[in-house]
């Protein structure tokens, strides 16, 4: 049986007056049903553009210039606008960062949910209302009948995000793409929303792509991680391997900069510099100006993903021999083992 989703050598280009800019460059990954993949990186890494390109929602002047997106055996970018619309919001749902951008403030939640169901399914208004109630129950919203009569501003932030997840579930999708779904929420509500997404993947047989800059969230939710930098995947593999034995210097920097990665009272680690803009991506390895261990080869030659010590763990770094020595050294320190 094939994968639920297969992204092969995806390249997204923006055609601007002064020339073409490459926003996504050769991104590949797969996802199966019930599987959860985290796309991780700083702002500008290309995570959201990757998510949008899967459902062909890149606004002009952006377009997919190379590669394939295969979903349930269909090559999506070869479909007509009408056919892609029958998949987008139907077989593939997207959850955005700010629920108030998704919800219409002047319509009740019930009106919005019923309209969504009727746009994708041939059902009566009464049946659509029953489906809306069922999905609100699925995301543990108390008094769902009451919520259907309310407007978005009458609900808390966490409740609104649950409603957005319920709307995403209305069409029984096979895949949910969640773009920073908890950034605007406080930590306890974040945890509840993430637990809910994990549970729904398992009970509803869905795949999940979680787009976030927060490695701590991804490490608790996903089985696989793809770390992005300047439009490329620079490390990918099983979540526990990448969190415990990161091989790319950028991934190591992200993990070291997490609160709790240092002794109490120590200042937070941070990666020097900033993500390069699309107009100014450095030659060679795009990360080399910020990398503490870079050598001359890093400034001229683009590294490719290669096996990084264990099966399915890949990293794009010229100095994997160096990072392996460091990782093995770090693993044997007493502080790490306690």
Number of C-alpha atoms within 10 A of each C-alpha: 4 11 13 20 22 21 19 16 16 21 22 25 19 20 14 11 7 6 9 14 15 21 24 28 20 16 21 17 16 17 20 20 17 20 20 26 26 27 27 27 26 17 14 18 25 24 29 21 19 24 20 15 21 23 21 19 15 19 11 10 11 19 18 20 14 14 17 21 24 19 23 15 12 14 14 20 17 12 11 9 11 8 11 18 16 13 16 16 23 23 21 24 24 25 20 20 19 19 22 15 9 14 21 15 13 10 14 18 24 21 18 17 27 24 15 19 23 16 14 16 13 10 14 12 14 10 14 22 20 14 19 28 22 15 23 26 15 15 22 14 17 11 11 19 16 10 20 21 13 16 19 22 14 12 13 11 19 19 20 22 28 23 27 25 27 23 26 25 30 25 21 18 20 23 30 24 24 23 22 17 23 24 14 15 17 11 11 9 16 18 16 13 21 18 13 16 22 19 15 19 19 14 10 14 17 25 25 28 21 28 24 24 22 18 22 14 16 23 17 14 20 20 16 24 28 27 25 24 24 26 24 24 28 28 28 30 23 19 24 15 17 24 19 14 21 25 30 25 25 23 24 18 16 22 21 16 17 15 13 11 12 13 9 9 6 9 10 14 15 12 16 11 10 12 20 16 12 18 11 10 15 17 14 15 23 24 25 21 17 15 18 12 11 17 12 9 14 21 16 14 13 15 17 16 16 17 16 23 14 10 9 14 23 23 27 22 26 20 17 18 12 12 20 17 12 13 15 11 10 15 14 10 10 8 8 9 8 5
